[in-house]
Amino acid sequence: MNSQAEMQVQLLYEEYHQEIFRYIFMMIGERQQAKDLMQETYVKALLNIEDFRGEASPKTWLYHIARNVAIDYQRRKKPATYYLDHLLPIKSNQATPEEVTVLGEDVEQLYAALSRIKKGYRDVIILRKIREFSVMETATILGWKESRVKTTLHRGLDALRKEMKKEGYISEAVRF
């Protein structure tokens, strides 16, 4: 491991560690474990920095690593209920874990409904609508084609709207 690689990962850490933490926290819902998995993400980044070819942005590359680290953790922790994982509400890129407790009831209802739809839908909605990645970045993070991201987002938003309507959170007229 050379010092240039260590410097690159240190710069990435300084720039993105809070975003990566919040993303992992949204995926697993456990603050301390999210901190540990964030560190694991950066260790993997350090070990693989020389394989980074620049085909995606460094941020997208880190999110891809973070997603895989979180998924691996979830599979190890509870393999039988892997697809029943839940999300804790975090409103935007600016929200911190501490702000989760002050979110309004509407946002909590949104995330409760989000936790009841398919994981693939949830992944795309989190990346595109909450984390605000582009279609291309989302496709890179998920390892999908852009057309699949678009289709899954459309279907996911429809499933989310139906779930919220079923629970009485929205009327038929609401679209997002």
C-alpha positions as CSV (number, residue, x, y, z in Angstrom):
1,M,0.0,0.0,0.0
2,N,1.6,3.3,-1.0
3,S,1.2,6.6,0.7
4,Q,-0.5,8.2,-2.4
5,A,-3.3,5.6,-2.1
6,E,-3.7,6.3,1.6
7,M,-3.8,10.1,0.9
8,Q,-6.5,9.5,-1.8
9,V,-8.7,7.5,0.6
10,Q,-8.1,10.0,3.4
11,L,-9.4,12.8,1.1
12,L,-12.4,10.7,0.1
13,Y,-13.1,10.1,3.8
14,E,-12.9,13.8,4.7
15,E,-15.3,14.6,1.9
16,Y,-17.9,11.8,2.0
17,H,-17.8,10.1,5.4
18,Q,-20.9,11.8,6.7
19,E,-22.9,11.0,3.6
20,I,-21.7,7.4,3.6
21,F,-22.6,7.0,7.3
22,R,-26.1,8.4,6.7
23,Y,-26.6,6.1,3.7
24,I,-25.6,3.0,5.7
25,F,-27.6,4.1,8.6
26,M,-30.7,4.4,6.4
27,M,-30.1,0.9,5.1
28,I,-29.6,-0.9,8.4
29,G,-31.1,1.5,11.1
30,E,-28.4,0.9,13.7
31,R,-26.2,3.9,14.5
32,Q,-23.2,2.2,16.0
33,Q,-23.2,-0.6,13.4
34,A,-23.5,2.1,10.7
35,K,-20.3,3.7,12.1
36,D,-18.5,0.4,12.0
37,L,-19.7,-0.4,8.5
38,M,-18.7,3.1,7.3
39,Q,-15.2,2.3,8.6
40,E,-15.3,-1.0,6.8
41,T,-16.3,0.8,3.6
42,Y,-13.2,2.9,3.8
43,V,-10.9,0.0,4.6
44,K,-12.2,-1.8,1.5
45,A,-11.7,1.4,-0.5
46,L,-8.1,1.6,0.7
47,L,-7.5,-2.0,-0.2
48,N,-9.0,-1.5,-3.6
49,I,-8.1,2.1,-4.5
50,E,-5.6,0.9,-7.1
51,D,-8.3,-1.0,-8.9
52,F,-10.5,2.1,-9.2
53,R,-10.4,3.0,-12.9
54,G,-12.4,6.2,-12.7
55,E,-15.3,4.9,-14.8
56,A,-17.6,6.3,-12.1
57,S,-17.0,9.2,-9.8
58,P,-15.2,8.5,-6.5
59,K,-18.4,9.2,-4.7
60,T,-20.4,6.7,-6.7
61,W,-17.6,4.1,-6.2
62,L,-17.8,4.7,-2.4
63,Y,-21.6,4.3,-2.4
64,H,-21.3,1.1,-4.3
65,I,-18.8,-0.3,-1.7
66,A,-21.0,1.0,1.1
67,R,-24.1,-0.7,-0.3
68,N,-22.2,-4.0,-0.6
69,V,-20.8,-3.7,2.9
70,A,-24.3,-3.1,4.3
71,I,-25.9,-5.9,2.3
72,D,-23.2,-8.3,3.5
73,Y,-23.8,-7.2,7.1
74,Q,-27.5,-7.7,6.7
75,R,-27.1,-11.2,5.2
76,R,-24.7,-12.2,8.0
77,K,-26.9,-10.8,10.7
78,K,-30.2,-12.1,9.7
79,P,-30.2,-14.2,6.5
80,A,-33.8,-15.5,6.9
81,T,-35.2,-12.0,7.2
82,Y,-32.8,-10.2,4.9
83,Y,-35.6,-8.9,2.8
84,L,-37.6,-7.7,5.7
85,D,-35.1,-5.0,6.7
86,H,-36.5,-1.6,7.7
87,L,-35.6,2.0,7.3
88,L,-35.4,4.7,9.9
89,P,-36.5,8.1,8.7
90,I,-33.9,10.5,7.4
91,K,-35.3,13.3,5.3
92,S,-32.5,14.5,3.0
93,N,-28.8,14.7,2.4
94,Q,-28.6,17.4,5.1
95,A,-30.3,15.3,7.9
96,T,-28.1,13.8,10.6
97,P,-29.0,10.7,12.7
98,E,-29.7,13.0,15.6
99,E,-32.3,14.8,13.5
100,V,-34.2,11.6,12.9
101,T,-36.0,12.1,16.3
102,V,-37.4,15.4,15.3
103,L,-38.9,14.5,11.9
104,G,-42.6,15.1,11.5
105,E,-45.3,12.4,11.5
106,D,-45.8,12.7,7.7
107,V,-42.2,11.8,7.0
108,E,-42.3,8.9,9.5
109,Q,-45.4,7.6,7.6
110,L,-43.6,7.9,4.3
111,Y,-40.7,5.9,5.6
112,A,-42.9,3.3,7.3
113,A,-44.6,2.8,3.9
114,L,-41.3,2.7,2.2
115,S,-40.2,-0.1,4.5
116,R,-43.1,-2.2,3.4
117,I,-42.4,-2.2,-0.4
118,K,-39.9,-4.4,-2.2
119,K,-36.2,-4.0,-1.4
120,G,-35.3,-3.2,-5.0
121,Y,-37.9,-0.4,-5.1
122,R,-36.7,0.9,-1.8
123,D,-33.0,0.9,-3.0
124,V,-33.8,2.9,-6.1
125,I,-36.1,5.4,-4.2
126,I,-33.4,6.0,-1.6
127,L,-30.7,6.6,-4.1
128,R,-32.7,8.6,-6.6
129,K,-35.2,10.6,-4.6
130,I,-33.6,10.8,-1.1
131,R,-29.9,10.7,-1.8
132,E,-30.5,12.5,-5.2
133,F,-28.1,10.5,-7.4
134,S,-28.6,10.6,-11.1
135,V,-30.0,7.7,-13.1
136,M,-26.4,6.9,-14.3
137,E,-24.9,7.1,-10.8
138,T,-27.8,4.9,-9.3
139,A,-27.2,2.3,-12.1
140,T,-23.5,2.2,-11.3
141,I,-24.1,1.9,-7.5
142,L,-26.7,-0.9,-8.0
143,G,-24.9,-2.6,-10.9
144,W,-27.9,-2.2,-13.1
145,K,-28.7,-0.7,-16.6
146,E,-30.1,2.8,-16.6
147,S,-33.4,1.5,-18.1
148,R,-33.8,-0.8,-15.2
149,V,-33.3,2.1,-12.7
150,K,-35.9,4.2,-14.5
151,T,-38.5,1.3,-14.7
152,T,-37.9,0.2,-11.1
153,L,-38.2,3.8,-9.9
154,H,-41.5,4.3,-11.7
155,R,-42.8,1.0,-10.3
156,G,-41.4,1.7,-6.9
157,L,-43.0,5.1,-6.6
158,D,-46.3,3.6,-7.7
159,A,-46.0,0.8,-5.1
160,L,-45.1,3.4,-2.5
161,R,-48.2,5.5,-3.4
162,K,-50.4,2.5,-3.2
163,E,-48.9,1.5,0.2
164,M,-49.5,5.0,1.6
165,K,-53.1,5.0,0.2
166,K,-53.7,1.6,1.7
167,E,-52.6,2.9,5.1
168,G,-54.8,6.0,4.7
169,Y,-51.8,8.4,4.5
170,I,-52.7,9.9,1.1
171,S,-55.7,10.3,-1.1
172,E,-56.0,9.0,-4.7
173,A,-55.2,12.5,-6.1
174,V,-51.6,12.6,-4.6
175,R,-48.9,11.8,-7.1
176,F,-45.1,11.8,-6.6
